[in-house]
């Protein structure tokens, strides 16, 4: 039986992620991933067909995309 939701905890123990796993890890739509993440992380070729991403690079890029909004107290 296939999972209907991404398994984020399961992805954290892996060092290398496929494109589909990288999308699930970043929790971004494909167009946002291509715009904000893909140009800034390295792609690694395991063989002629599969591209993989290193988890630590994805994590660092996601940290840079975080926007902290100030709390407004009344």
CHARMM-style PDB file with segment names, atoms N, HN, CA, C and O in Angstrom:
ATOM      1  N   UNK     1       0.843  -1.177   0.000  1.00  0.00      PROA
ATOM      2  CA  UNK     1       0.000   0.000   0.000  1.00  0.00      PROA
ATOM      3  C   UNK     1       0.889   1.242   0.000  1.00  0.00      PROA
ATOM      4  O   UNK     1       1.790   1.351   0.831  1.00  0.00      PROA
ATOM      5  N   UNK     2       0.656   2.152  -0.895  1.00  0.00      PROA
ATOM      6  HN  UNK     2      -0.076   2.063  -1.570  1.00  0.00      PROA
ATOM      7  CA  UNK     2       1.469   3.358  -1.020  1.00  0.00      PROA
ATOM      8  C   UNK     2       1.056   4.399   0.014  1.00  0.00      PROA
ATOM      9  O   UNK     2      -0.103   4.473   0.423  1.00  0.00      PROA
ATOM     10  N   UNK     3       2.019   5.187   0.416  1.00  0.00      PROA
ATOM     11  HN  UNK     3       2.960   5.127   0.084  1.00  0.00      PROA
ATOM     12  CA  UNK     3       1.731   6.272   1.347  1.00  0.00      PROA
ATOM     13  C   UNK     3       1.039   7.410   0.608  1.00  0.00      PROA
ATOM     14  O   UNK     3       1.368   7.698  -0.542  1.00  0.00      PROA
ATOM     15  N   UNK     4       0.102   8.041   1.252  1.00  0.00      PROA
ATOM     16  HN  UNK     4      -0.165   7.807   2.187  1.00  0.00      PROA
ATOM     17  CA  UNK     4      -0.594   9.163   0.621  1.00  0.00      PROA
ATOM     18  C   UNK     4       0.047  10.492   0.986  1.00  0.00      PROA
ATOM     19  O   UNK     4      -0.162  11.488   0.293  1.00  0.00      PROA
ATOM     20  N   UNK     5       0.826  10.523   2.065  1.00  0.00      PROA
ATOM     21  HN  UNK     5       0.995   9.714   2.628  1.00  0.00      PROA
ATOM     22  CA  UNK     5       1.511  11.735   2.490  1.00  0.00      PROA
ATOM     23  C   UNK     5       3.013  11.475   2.526  1.00  0.00      PROA
ATOM     24  O   UNK     5       3.434  10.343   2.761  1.00  0.00      PROA
ATOM     25  N   UNK     6       3.840  12.521   2.293  1.00  0.00      PROA
ATOM     26  HN  UNK     6       3.498  13.441   2.102  1.00  0.00      PROA
ATOM     27  CA  UNK     6       5.288  12.330   2.366  1.00  0.00      PROA
ATOM     28  C   UNK     6       5.719  11.931   3.775  1.00  0.00      PROA
ATOM     29  O   UNK     6       5.175  12.419   4.766  1.00  0.00      PROA
ATOM     30  N   UNK     7       6.688  11.052   3.847  1.00  0.00      PROA
ATOM     31  HN  UNK     7       7.130  10.655   3.042  1.00  0.00      PROA
ATOM     32  CA  UNK     7       7.225  10.595   5.126  1.00  0.00      PROA
ATOM     33  C   UNK     7       8.473  11.424   5.443  1.00  0.00      PROA
ATOM     34  O   UNK     7       9.590  11.008   5.136  1.00  0.00      PROA
ATOM     35  N   UNK     8       8.284  12.592   6.053  1.00  0.00      PROA
ATOM     36  HN  UNK     8       7.376  12.931   6.302  1.00  0.00      PROA
ATOM     37  CA  UNK     8       9.394  13.498   6.324  1.00  0.00      PROA
ATOM     38  C   UNK     8      10.421  12.874   7.262  1.00  0.00      PROA
ATOM     39  O   UNK     8      11.621  13.029   7.036  1.00  0.00      PROA
ATOM     40  N   UNK     9       9.992  12.185   8.292  1.00  0.00      PROA
ATOM     41  HN  UNK     9       9.017  12.059   8.475  1.00  0.00      PROA
ATOM     42  CA  UNK     9      10.918  11.570   9.239  1.00  0.00      PROA
ATOM     43  C   UNK     9      11.761  10.500   8.557  1.00  0.00      PROA
ATOM     44  O   UNK     9      12.947  10.356   8.853  1.00  0.00      PROA
ATOM     45  N   UNK    10      11.154   9.756   7.653  1.00  0.00      PROA
ATOM     46  HN  UNK    10      10.191   9.873   7.413  1.00  0.00      PROA
ATOM     47  CA  UNK    10      11.896   8.736   6.917  1.00  0.00      PROA
ATOM     48  C   UNK    10      12.923   9.346   5.983  1.00  0.00      PROA
ATOM     49  O   UNK    10      13.981   8.758   5.758  1.00  0.00      PROA
ATOM     50  N   UNK    11      12.627  10.518   5.434  1.00  0.00      PROA
ATOM     51  HN  UNK    11      11.768  10.995   5.616  1.00  0.00      PROA
ATOM     52  CA  UNK    11      13.566  11.174   4.528  1.00  0.00      PROA
ATOM     53  C   UNK    11      14.766  11.752   5.275  1.00  0.00      PROA
ATOM     54  O   UNK    11      15.839  11.895   4.689  1.00  0.00      PROA
ATOM     55  N   UNK    12      14.609  12.082   6.540  1.00  0.00      PROA
ATOM     56  HN  UNK    12      13.737  11.965   7.017  1.00  0.00      PROA
ATOM     57  CA  UNK    12      15.691  12.695   7.301  1.00  0.00      PROA
ATOM     58  C   UNK    12      16.864  11.752   7.543  1.00  0.00      PROA
ATOM     59  O   UNK    12      17.983  12.218   7.755  1.00  0.00      PROA
ATOM     60  N   UNK    13      16.641  10.453   7.517  1.00  0.00      PROA
ATOM     61  HN  UNK    13      15.731  10.075   7.345  1.00  0.00      PROA
ATOM     62  CA  UNK    13      17.726   9.511   7.781  1.00  0.00      PROA
ATOM     63  C   UNK    13      18.513   9.190   6.520  1.00  0.00      PROA
ATOM     64  O   UNK    13      19.570   8.565   6.608  1.00  0.00      PROA
ATOM     65  N   UNK    14      18.038   9.593   5.363  1.00  0.00      PROA
ATOM     66  HN  UNK    14      17.180  10.101   5.292  1.00  0.00      PROA
ATOM     67  CA  UNK    14      18.752   9.355   4.119  1.00  0.00      PROA
ATOM     68  C   UNK    14      19.737  10.490   3.864  1.00  0.00      PROA
ATOM     69  O   UNK    14      19.518  11.626   4.286  1.00  0.00      PROA
ATOM     70  N   UNK    15      20.823  10.168   3.167  1.00  0.00      PROA
ATOM     71  HN  UNK    15      21.001   9.246   2.824  1.00  0.00      PROA
ATOM     72  CA  UNK    15      21.795  11.195   2.814  1.00  0.00      PROA
ATOM     73  C   UNK    15      21.548  11.739   1.411  1.00  0.00      PROA
ATOM     74  O   UNK    15      21.813  12.910   1.138  1.00  0.00      PROA
ATOM     75  N   UNK    16      21.043  10.893   0.532  1.00  0.00      PROA
ATOM     76  HN  UNK    16      20.827   9.943   0.754  1.00  0.00      PROA
ATOM     77  CA  UNK    16      20.793  11.260  -0.855  1.00  0.00      PROA
ATOM     78  C   UNK    16      19.308  11.143  -1.159  1.00  0.00      PROA
ATOM     79  O   UNK    16      18.658  10.183  -0.746  1.00  0.00      PROA
ATOM     80  N   UNK    17      18.765  12.132  -1.889  1.00  0.00      PROA
ATOM     81  HN  UNK    17      19.293  12.912  -2.224  1.00  0.00      PROA
ATOM     82  CA  UNK    17      17.343  12.127  -2.233  1.00  0.00      PROA
ATOM     83  C   UNK    17      17.176  12.215  -3.741  1.00  0.00      PROA
ATOM     84  O   UNK    17      17.931  12.910  -4.421  1.00  0.00      PROA
ATOM     85  N   UNK    18      16.185  11.508  -4.254  1.00  0.00      PROA
ATOM     86  HN  UNK    18      15.572  10.943  -3.702  1.00  0.00      PROA
ATOM     87  CA  UNK    18      15.830  11.639  -5.663  1.00  0.00      PROA
ATOM     88  C   UNK    18      15.049  12.945  -5.834  1.00  0.00      PROA
ATOM     89  O   UNK    18      14.756  13.639  -4.861  1.00  0.00      PROA
ATOM     90  N   UNK    19      14.720  13.262  -7.079  1.00  0.00      PROA
ATOM     91  HN  UNK    19      14.958  12.698  -7.869  1.00  0.00      PROA
ATOM     92  CA  UNK    19      13.974  14.490  -7.343  1.00  0.00      PROA
ATOM     93  C   UNK    19      12.624  14.484  -6.626  1.00  0.00      PROA
ATOM     94  O   UNK    19      12.239  15.473  -6.001  1.00  0.00      PROA
ATOM     95  N   UNK    20      11.919  13.372  -6.721  1.00  0.00      PROA
ATOM     96  HN  UNK    20      12.232  12.569  -7.228  1.00  0.00      PROA
ATOM     97  CA  UNK    20      10.609  13.276  -6.066  1.00  0.00      PROA
ATOM     98  C   UNK    20      10.747  13.389  -4.548  1.00  0.00      PROA
ATOM     99  O   UNK    20       9.921  14.032  -3.901  1.00  0.00      PROA
ATOM    100  N   UNK    21      11.767  12.779  -3.982  1.00  0.00      PROA
ATOM    101  HN  UNK    21      12.439  12.256  -4.508  1.00  0.00      PROA
ATOM    102  CA  UNK    21      11.986  12.868  -2.539  1.00  0.00      PROA
ATOM    103  C   UNK    21      12.381  14.285  -2.135  1.00  0.00      PROA
ATOM    104  O   UNK    21      11.982  14.764  -1.074  1.00  0.00      PROA
ATOM    105  N   UNK    22      13.167  14.956  -2.981  1.00  0.00      PROA
ATOM    106  HN  UNK    22      13.491  14.567  -3.843  1.00  0.00      PROA
ATOM    107  CA  UNK    22      13.564  16.339  -2.692  1.00  0.00      PROA
ATOM    108  C   UNK    22      12.338  17.259  -2.687  1.00  0.00      PROA
ATOM    109  O   UNK    22      12.243  18.163  -1.857  1.00  0.00      PROA
ATOM    110  N   UNK    23      11.412  17.031  -3.604  1.00  0.00      PROA
ATOM    111  HN  UNK    23      11.489  16.297  -4.278  1.00  0.00      PROA
ATOM    112  CA  UNK    23      10.164  17.801  -3.617  1.00  0.00      PROA
ATOM    113  C   UNK    23       9.382  17.575  -2.329  1.00  0.00      PROA
ATOM    114  O   UNK    23       8.852  18.520  -1.744  1.00  0.00      PROA
ATOM    115  N   UNK    24       9.310  16.337  -1.895  1.00  0.00      PROA
ATOM    116  HN  UNK    24       9.740  15.569  -2.370  1.00  0.00      PROA
ATOM    117  CA  UNK    24       8.582  16.021  -0.670  1.00  0.00      PROA
ATOM    118  C   UNK    24       9.274  16.622   0.547  1.00  0.00      PROA
ATOM    119  O   UNK    24       8.609  17.114   1.459  1.00  0.00      PROA
ATOM    120  N   UNK    25      10.600  16.586   0.568  1.00  0.00      PROA
ATOM    121  HN  UNK    25      11.140  16.186  -0.173  1.00  0.00      PROA
ATOM    122  CA  UNK    25      11.350  17.119   1.704  1.00  0.00      PROA
ATOM    123  C   UNK    25      11.161  18.632   1.834  1.00  0.00      PROA
ATOM    124  O   UNK    25      10.954  19.144   2.934  1.00  0.00      PROA
ATOM    125  N   UNK    26      11.234  19.346   0.700  1.00  0.00      PROA
ATOM    126  HN  UNK    26      11.403  18.930  -0.193  1.00  0.00      PROA
ATOM    127  CA  UNK    26      11.103  20.799   0.744  1.00  0.00      PROA
ATOM    128  C   UNK    26       9.657  21.243   0.906  1.00  0.00      PROA
ATOM    129  O   UNK    26       9.399  22.371   1.325  1.00  0.00      PROA
ATOM    130  N   UNK    27       8.710  20.365   0.576  1.00  0.00      PROA
ATOM    131  HN  UNK    27       8.920  19.448   0.236  1.00  0.00      PROA
ATOM    132  CA  UNK    27       7.284  20.658   0.697  1.00  0.00      PROA
ATOM    133  C   UNK    27       6.894  21.891  -0.133  1.00  0.00      PROA
ATOM    134  O   UNK    27       6.086  22.718   0.289  1.00  0.00      PROA
ATOM    135  N   UNK    28       7.495  21.982  -1.327  1.00  0.00      PROA
ATOM    136  HN  UNK    28       8.151  21.309  -1.670  1.00  0.00      PROA
ATOM    137  CA  UNK    28       7.197  23.062  -2.252  1.00  0.00      PROA
ATOM    138  C   UNK    28       6.572  22.492  -3.521  1.00  0.00      PROA
ATOM    139  O   UNK    28       6.860  21.353  -3.890  1.00  0.00      PROA
ATOM    140  N   UNK    29       5.726  23.261  -4.189  1.00  0.00      PROA
ATOM    141  HN  UNK    29       5.491  24.186  -3.889  1.00  0.00      PROA
ATOM    142  CA  UNK    29       5.233  22.818  -5.492  1.00  0.00      PROA
ATOM    143  C   UNK    29       6.396  22.765  -6.491  1.00  0.00      PROA
ATOM    144  O   UNK    29       7.430  23.400  -6.280  1.00  0.00      PROA
ATOM    145  N   UNK    30       6.225  22.026  -7.549  1.00  0.00      PROA
ATOM    146  HN  UNK    30       5.385  21.510  -7.720  1.00  0.00      PROA
ATOM    147  CA  UNK    30       7.318  21.809  -8.502  1.00  0.00      PROA
ATOM    148  C   UNK    30       7.844  23.116  -9.107  1.00  0.00      PROA
ATOM    149  O   UNK    30       9.054  23.278  -9.268  1.00  0.00      PROA
ATOM    150  N   UNK    31       6.948  24.041  -9.439  1.00  0.00      PROA
ATOM    151  HN  UNK    31       5.965  23.909  -9.308  1.00  0.00      PROA
ATOM    152  CA  UNK    31       7.406  25.306 -10.030  1.00  0.00      PROA
ATOM    153  C   UNK    31       8.213  26.146  -9.032  1.00  0.00      PROA
ATOM    154  O   UNK    31       9.190  26.784  -9.423  1.00  0.00      PROA
ATOM    155  N   UNK    32       7.830  26.158  -7.773  1.00  0.00      PROA
ATOM    156  HN  UNK    32       7.036  25.640  -7.455  1.00  0.00      PROA
ATOM    157  CA  UNK    32       8.584  26.892  -6.748  1.00  0.00      PROA
ATOM    158  C   UNK    32       9.927  26.216  -6.480  1.00  0.00      PROA
ATOM    159  O   UNK    32      10.928  26.897  -6.256  1.00  0.00      PROA
ATOM    160  N   UNK    33       9.956  24.879  -6.502  1.00  0.00      PROA
ATOM    161  HN  UNK    33       9.143  24.326  -6.684  1.00  0.00      PROA
ATOM    162  CA  UNK    33      11.201  24.141  -6.311  1.00  0.00      PROA
ATOM    163  C   UNK    33      12.185  24.488  -7.424  1.00  0.00      PROA
ATOM    164  O   UNK    33      13.363  24.735  -7.164  1.00  0.00      PROA
ATOM    165  N   UNK    34      11.697  24.506  -8.662  1.00  0.00      PROA
ATOM    166  HN  UNK    34      10.740  24.306  -8.872  1.00  0.00      PROA
ATOM    167  CA  UNK    34      12.564  24.820  -9.802  1.00  0.00      PROA
ATOM    168  C   UNK    34      13.076  26.258  -9.742  1.00  0.00      PROA
ATOM    169  O   UNK    34      14.179  26.542 -10.208  1.00  0.00      PROA
ATOM    170  N   UNK    35      12.295  27.151  -9.179  1.00  0.00      PROA
ATOM    171  HN  UNK    35      11.399  26.920  -8.800  1.00  0.00      PROA
ATOM    172  CA  UNK    35      12.666  28.569  -9.124  1.00  0.00      PROA
ATOM    173  C   UNK    35      13.575  28.901  -7.936  1.00  0.00      PROA
ATOM    174  O   UNK    35      14.551  29.635  -8.092  1.00  0.00      PROA
ATOM    175  N   UNK    36      13.262  28.367  -6.756  1.00  0.00      PROA
ATOM    176  HN  UNK    36      12.469  27.771  -6.629  1.00  0.00      PROA
ATOM    177  CA  UNK    36      13.939  28.792  -5.536  1.00  0.00      PROA
ATOM    178  C   UNK    36      14.988  27.827  -4.998  1.00  0.00      PROA
ATOM    179  O   UNK    36      15.836  28.232  -4.203  1.00  0.00      PROA
ATOM    180  N   UNK    37      14.955  26.575  -5.406  1.00  0.00      PROA
ATOM    181  HN  UNK    37      14.266  26.245  -6.052  1.00  0.00      PROA
ATOM    182  CA  UNK    37      15.864  25.589  -4.816  1.00  0.00      PROA
ATOM    183  C   UNK    37      16.808  24.987  -5.852  1.00  0.00      PROA
ATOM    184  O   UNK    37      18.022  24.980  -5.648  1.00  0.00      PROA
ATOM    185  N   UNK    38      16.280  24.496  -6.934  1.00  0.00      PROA
ATOM    186  HN  UNK    38      15.293  24.502  -7.100  1.00  0.00      PROA
ATOM    187  CA  UNK    38      17.061  23.732  -7.902  1.00  0.00      PROA
ATOM    188  C   UNK    38      18.302  24.469  -8.424  1.00  0.00      PROA
ATOM    189  O   UNK    38      19.355  23.841  -8.537  1.00  0.00      PROA
ATOM    190  N   UNK    39      18.233  25.762  -8.747  1.00  0.00      PROA
ATOM    191  HN  UNK    39      17.378  26.272  -8.656  1.00  0.00      PROA
ATOM    192  CA  UNK    39      19.441  26.442  -9.242  1.00  0.00      PROA
ATOM    193  C   UNK    39      20.534  26.628  -8.180  1.00  0.00      PROA
ATOM    194  O   UNK    39      21.677  26.929  -8.523  1.00  0.00      PROA
ATOM    195  N   UNK    40      20.202  26.455  -6.919  1.00  0.00      PROA
ATOM    196  HN  UNK    40      19.273  26.211  -6.640  1.00  0.00      PROA
ATOM    197  CA  UNK    40      21.135  26.765  -5.839  1.00  0.00      PROA
ATOM    198  C   UNK    40      21.736  25.542  -5.160  1.00  0.00      PROA
ATOM    199  O   UNK    40      22.563  25.689  -4.260  1.00  0.00      PROA
ATOM    200  N   UNK    41      21.343  24.344  -5.567  1.00  0.00      PROA
ATOM    201  HN  UNK    41      20.671  24.225  -6.298  1.00  0.00      PROA
ATOM    202  CA  UNK    41      21.914  23.122  -4.989  1.00  0.00      PROA
ATOM    203  C   UNK    41      22.557  22.305  -6.106  1.00  0.00      PROA
ATOM    204  O   UNK    41      22.168  22.396  -7.270  1.00  0.00      PROA
ATOM    205  N   UNK    42      23.539  21.516  -5.728  1.00  0.00      PROA
ATOM    206  HN  UNK    42      23.855  21.442  -4.783  1.00  0.00      PROA
ATOM    207  CA  UNK    42      24.226  20.663  -6.694  1.00  0.00      PROA
ATOM    208  C   UNK    42      23.382  19.442  -7.023  1.00  0.00      PROA
ATOM    209  O   UNK    42      22.659  18.914  -6.178  1.00  0.00      PROA
ATOM    210  N   UNK    43      23.492  19.006  -8.278  1.00  0.00      PROA
ATOM    211  HN  UNK    43      24.079  19.434  -8.965  1.00  0.00      PROA
ATOM    212  CA  UNK    43      22.854  17.768  -8.701  1.00  0.00      PROA
ATOM    213  C   UNK    43      23.965  16.732  -8.865  1.00  0.00      PROA
ATOM    214  O   UNK    43      25.013  17.022  -9.443  1.00  0.00      PROA
ATOM    215  N   UNK    44      23.733  15.546  -8.362  1.00  0.00      PROA
ATOM    216  HN  UNK    44      22.882  15.311  -7.893  1.00  0.00      PROA
ATOM    217  CA  UNK    44      24.721  14.481  -8.435  1.00  0.00      PROA
ATOM    218  C   UNK    44      24.162  13.362  -9.300  1.00  0.00      PROA
ATOM    219  O   UNK    44      23.007  12.965  -9.143  1.00  0.00      PROA
ATOM    220  N   UNK    45      24.975  12.860 -10.203  1.00  0.00      PROA
ATOM    221  HN  UNK    45      25.913  13.182 -10.330  1.00  0.00      PROA
ATOM    222  CA  UNK    45      24.557  11.784 -11.100  1.00  0.00      PROA
ATOM    223  C   UNK    45      25.072  10.461 -10.550  1.00  0.00      PROA
ATOM    224  O   UNK    45      26.280  10.265 -10.414  1.00  0.00      PROA
ATOM    225  N   UNK    46      24.155   9.561 -10.237  1.00  0.00      PROA
ATOM    226  HN  UNK    46      23.175   9.720 -10.348  1.00  0.00      PROA
ATOM    227  CA  UNK    46      24.537   8.219  -9.786  1.00  0.00      PROA
ATOM    228  C   UNK    46      24.824   7.320 -10.989  1.00  0.00      PROA
ATOM    229  O   UNK    46      25.741   6.500 -10.947  1.00  0.00      PROA
ATOM    230  N   UNK    47      24.064   7.467 -12.030  1.00  0.00      PROA
ATOM    231  HN  UNK    47      23.319   8.133 -12.065  1.00  0.00      PROA
ATOM    232  CA  UNK    47      24.300   6.790 -13.302  1.00  0.00      PROA
ATOM    233  C   UNK    47      23.801   7.734 -14.388  1.00  0.00      PROA
ATOM    234  O   UNK    47      23.549   8.905 -14.103  1.00  0.00      PROA
ATOM    235  N   UNK    48      23.658   7.279 -15.580  1.00  0.00      PROA
ATOM    236  HN  UNK    48      23.863   6.328 -15.811  1.00  0.00      PROA
ATOM    237  CA  UNK    48      23.265   8.165 -16.682  1.00  0.00      PROA
ATOM    238  C   UNK    48      21.845   8.694 -16.562  1.00  0.00      PROA
ATOM    239  O   UNK    48      21.508   9.690 -17.202  1.00  0.00      PROA
ATOM    240  N   UNK    49      21.001   8.051 -15.755  1.00  0.00      PROA
ATOM    241  HN  UNK    49      21.275   7.242 -15.234  1.00  0.00      PROA
ATOM    242  CA  UNK    49      19.589   8.415 -15.722  1.00  0.00      PROA
ATOM    243  C   UNK    49      19.151   9.108 -14.440  1.00  0.00      PROA
ATOM    244  O   UNK    49      18.276   9.973 -14.481  1.00  0.00      PROA
ATOM    245  N   UNK    50      19.727   8.757 -13.322  1.00  0.00      PROA
ATOM    246  HN  UNK    50      20.438   8.055 -13.288  1.00  0.00      PROA
ATOM    247  CA  UNK    50      19.174   9.261 -12.059  1.00  0.00      PROA
ATOM    248  C   UNK    50      19.981  10.435 -11.511  1.00  0.00      PROA
ATOM    249  O   UNK    50      21.207  10.382 -11.421  1.00  0.00      PROA
ATOM    250  N   UNK    51      19.274  11.473 -11.155  1.00  0.00      PROA
ATOM    251  HN  UNK    51      18.278  11.516 -11.229  1.00  0.00      PROA
ATOM    252  CA  UNK    51      19.859  12.652 -10.515  1.00  0.00      PROA
ATOM    253  C   UNK    51      19.458  12.609  -9.047  1.00  0.00      PROA
ATOM    254  O   UNK    51      18.309  12.325  -8.710  1.00  0.00      PROA
ATOM    255  N   UNK    52      20.419  12.893  -8.184  1.00  0.00      PROA
ATOM    256  HN  UNK    52      21.353  13.123  -8.457  1.00  0.00      PROA
ATOM    257  CA  UNK    52      20.124  12.905  -6.760  1.00  0.00      PROA
ATOM    258  C   UNK    52      20.635  14.196  -6.146  1.00  0.00      PROA
ATOM    259  O   UNK    52      21.541  14.845  -6.670  1.00  0.00      PROA
ATOM    260  N   UNK    53      20.033  14.548  -5.027  1.00  0.00      PROA
ATOM    261  HN  UNK    53      19.297  14.021  -4.601  1.00  0.00      PROA
ATOM    262  CA  UNK    53      20.395  15.755  -4.292  1.00  0.00      PROA
ATOM    263  C   UNK    53      20.881  15.344  -2.910  1.00  0.00      PROA
ATOM    264  O   UNK    53      20.395  14.370  -2.334  1.00  0.00      PROA
ATOM    265  N   UNK    54      21.838  16.089  -2.387  1.00  0.00      PROA
ATOM    266  HN  UNK    54      22.233  16.880  -2.854  1.00  0.00      PROA
ATOM    267  CA  UNK    54      22.348  15.800  -1.054  1.00  0.00      PROA
ATOM    268  C   UNK    54      21.446  16.496  -0.031  1.00  0.00      PROA
ATOM    269  O   UNK    54      21.144  17.682  -0.162  1.00  0.00      PROA
ATOM    270  N   UNK    55      21.030  15.756   0.970  1.00  0.00      PROA
ATOM    271  HN  UNK    55      21.276  14.793   1.076  1.00  0.00      PROA
ATOM    272  CA  UNK    55      20.078  16.257   1.958  1.00  0.00      PROA
ATOM    273  C   UNK    55      20.594  17.499   2.677  1.00  0.00      PROA
ATOM    274  O   UNK    55      19.829  18.436   2.904  1.00  0.00      PROA
ATOM    275  N   UNK    56      21.861  17.524   3.035  1.00  0.00      PROA
ATOM    276  HN  UNK    56      22.482  16.763   2.850  1.00  0.00      PROA
ATOM    277  CA  UNK    56      22.404  18.666   3.781  1.00  0.00      PROA
ATOM    278  C   UNK    56      22.342  19.950   2.949  1.00  0.00      PROA
ATOM    279  O   UNK    56      22.107  21.027   3.497  1.00  0.00      PROA
ATOM    280  N   UNK    57      22.551  19.847   1.631  1.00  0.00      PROA
ATOM    281  HN  UNK    57      22.743  18.972   1.186  1.00  0.00      PROA
ATOM    282  CA  UNK    57      22.462  21.028   0.770  1.00  0.00      PROA
ATOM    283  C   UNK    57      21.021  21.526   0.665  1.00  0.00      PROA
ATOM    284  O   UNK    57      20.778  22.733   0.670  1.00  0.00      PROA
ATOM    285  N   UNK    58      20.078  20.609   0.570  1.00  0.00      PROA
ATOM    286  HN  UNK    58      20.275  19.629   0.566  1.00  0.00      PROA
ATOM    287  CA  UNK    58      18.669  21.011   0.542  1.00  0.00      PROA
ATOM    288  C   UNK    58      18.277  21.684   1.854  1.00  0.00      PROA
ATOM    289  O   UNK    58      17.561  22.685   1.858  1.00  0.00      PROA
ATOM    290  N   UNK    59      18.747  21.130   2.955  1.00  0.00      PROA
ATOM    291  HN  UNK    59      19.328  20.316   2.951  1.00  0.00      PROA
ATOM    292  CA  UNK    59      18.437  21.690   4.269  1.00  0.00      PROA
ATOM    293  C   UNK    59      19.007  23.101   4.409  1.00  0.00      PROA
ATOM    294  O   UNK    59      18.333  23.997   4.917  1.00  0.00      PROA
ATOM    295  N   UNK    60      20.238  23.296   3.961  1.00  0.00      PROA
ATOM    296  HN  UNK    60      20.785  22.568   3.548  1.00  0.00      PROA
ATOM    297  CA  UNK    60      20.854  24.623   4.038  1.00  0.00      PROA
ATOM    298  C   UNK    60      20.114  25.630   3.160  1.00  0.00      PROA
ATOM    299  O   UNK    60      19.929  26.779   3.561  1.00  0.00      PROA
ATOM    300  N   UNK    61      19.692  25.214   1.979  1.00  0.00      PROA
ATOM    301  HN  UNK    61      19.842  24.280   1.654  1.00  0.00      PROA
ATOM    302  CA  UNK    61      18.961  26.118   1.091  1.00  0.00      PROA
ATOM    303  C   UNK    61      17.606  26.488   1.690  1.00  0.00      PROA
ATOM    304  O   UNK    61      17.184  27.641   1.612  1.00  0.00      PROA
ATOM    305  N   UNK    62      16.929  25.510   2.286  1.00  0.00      PROA
ATOM    306  HN  UNK    62      17.272  24.573   2.349  1.00  0.00      PROA
ATOM    307  CA  UNK    62      15.634  25.793   2.894  1.00  0.00      PROA
ATOM    308  C   UNK    62      15.795  26.761   4.072  1.00  0.00      PROA
ATOM    309  O   UNK    62      14.921  27.596   4.304  1.00  0.00      PROA
ATOM    310  N   UNK    63      16.890  26.659   4.811  1.00  0.00      PROA
ATOM    311  HN  UNK    63      17.600  25.981   4.623  1.00  0.00      PROA
ATOM    312  CA  UNK    63      17.149  27.605   5.903  1.00  0.00      PROA
ATOM    313  C   UNK    63      17.293  29.027   5.375  1.00  0.00      PROA
ATOM    314  O   UNK    63      16.864  29.977   6.031  1.00  0.00      PROA
ATOM    315  N   UNK    64      17.891  29.181   4.198  1.00  0.00      PROA
ATOM    316  HN  UNK    64      18.239  28.410   3.666  1.00  0.00      PROA
ATOM    317  CA  UNK    64      18.072  30.512   3.622  1.00  0.00      PROA
ATOM    318  C   UNK    64      16.758  31.104   3.105  1.00  0.00      PROA
ATOM    319  O   UNK    64      16.629  32.322   2.982  1.00  0.00      PROA
ATOM    320  N   UNK    65      15.796  30.249   2.808  1.00  0.00      PROA
ATOM    321  HN  UNK    65      15.901  29.259   2.908  1.00  0.00      PROA
ATOM    322  CA  UNK    65      14.511  30.722   2.294  1.00  0.00      PROA
ATOM    323  C   UNK    65      13.530  31.112   3.390  1.00  0.00      PROA
ATOM    324  O   UNK    65      12.473  31.678   3.111  1.00  0.00      PROA
ATOM    325  N   UNK    66      13.875  30.814   4.622  1.00  0.00      PROA
ATOM    326  HN  UNK    66      14.734  30.354   4.849  1.00  0.00      PROA
ATOM    327  CA  UNK    66      12.972  31.107   5.739  1.00  0.00      PROA
ATOM    328  C   UNK    66      12.888  32.613   5.942  1.00  0.00      PROA
ATOM    329  O   UNK    66      13.908  33.299   6.007  1.00  0.00      PROA
ATOM    330  N   UNK    67      11.689  33.107   6.038  1.00  0.00      PROA
ATOM    331  HN  UNK    67      10.861  32.549   5.986  1.00  0.00      PROA
ATOM    332  CA  UNK    67      11.457  34.527   6.299  1.00  0.00      PROA
ATOM    333  C   UNK    67      10.839  34.641   7.684  1.00  0.00      PROA
ATOM    334  O   UNK    67       9.791  34.062   7.970  1.00  0.00      PROA
ATOM    335  N   UNK    68      11.508  35.394   8.526  1.00  0.00      PROA
ATOM    336  HN  UNK    68      12.359  35.865   8.294  1.00  0.00      PROA
ATOM    337  CA  UNK    68      11.007  35.578   9.885  1.00  0.00      PROA
ATOM    338  C   UNK    68      10.221  36.874   9.918  1.00  0.00      PROA
ATOM    339  O   UNK    68      10.738  37.936   9.568  1.00  0.00      PROA
ATOM    340  N   UNK    69       8.985  36.782  10.337  1.00  0.00      PROA
ATOM    341  HN  UNK    69       8.566  35.920  10.622  1.00  0.00      PROA
ATOM    342  CA  UNK    69       8.139  37.968  10.442  1.00  0.00      PROA
ATOM    343  C   UNK    69       8.069  38.379  11.902  1.00  0.00      PROA
ATOM    344  O   UNK    69       7.910  37.546  12.795  1.00  0.00      PROA
ATOM    345  N   UNK    70       8.189  39.655  12.123  1.00  0.00      PROA
ATOM    346  HN  UNK    70       8.319  40.332  11.398  1.00  0.00      PROA
ATOM    347  CA  UNK    70       8.139  40.158  13.484  1.00  0.00      PROA
ATOM    348  C   UNK    70       6.734  40.064  14.043  1.00  0.00      PROA
ATOM    349  O   UNK    70       5.752  40.290  13.336  1.00  0.00      PROA
ATOM    350  N   UNK    71       6.654  39.737  15.290  1.00  0.00      PROA
ATOM    351  HN  UNK    71       7.452  39.554  15.864  1.00  0.00      PROA
ATOM    352  CA  UNK    71       5.355  39.704  15.958  1.00  0.00      PROA
ATOM    353  C   UNK    71       4.946  41.123  16.325  1.00  0.00      PROA
ATOM    354  O   UNK    71       5.762  41.922  16.785  1.00  0.00      PROA
ATOM    355  N   UNK    72       3.713  41.409  16.121  1.00  0.00      PROA
ATOM    356  HN  UNK    72       3.051  40.760  15.748  1.00  0.00      PROA
ATOM    357  CA  UNK    72       3.214  42.731  16.461  1.00  0.00      PROA
ATOM    358  C   UNK    72       2.386  42.629  17.739  1.00  0.00      PROA
ATOM    359  O   UNK    72       1.371  41.934  17.786  1.00  0.00      PROA
ATOM    360  N   UNK    73       2.837  43.328  18.764  1.00  0.00      PROA
ATOM    361  HN  UNK    73       3.661  43.893  18.726  1.00  0.00      PROA
ATOM    362  CA  UNK    73       2.118  43.333  20.022  1.00  0.00      PROA
ATOM    363  C   UNK    73       1.267  44.593  20.087  1.00  0.00      PROA
ATOM    364  O   UNK    73       1.690  45.679  19.694  1.00  0.00      PROA
ATOM    365  N   UNK    74       0.108  44.418  20.574  1.00  0.00      PROA
ATOM    366  HN  UNK    74      -0.236  43.535  20.894  1.00  0.00      PROA
ATOM    367  CA  UNK    74      -0.801  45.586  20.689  1.00  0.00      PROA
ATOM    368  C   UNK    74      -0.941  45.985  22.127  1.00  0.00      PROA
ATOM    369  OT1 UNK    74      -1.656  46.937  22.436  1.00  0.00      PROA
TER     370      UNK     74
END
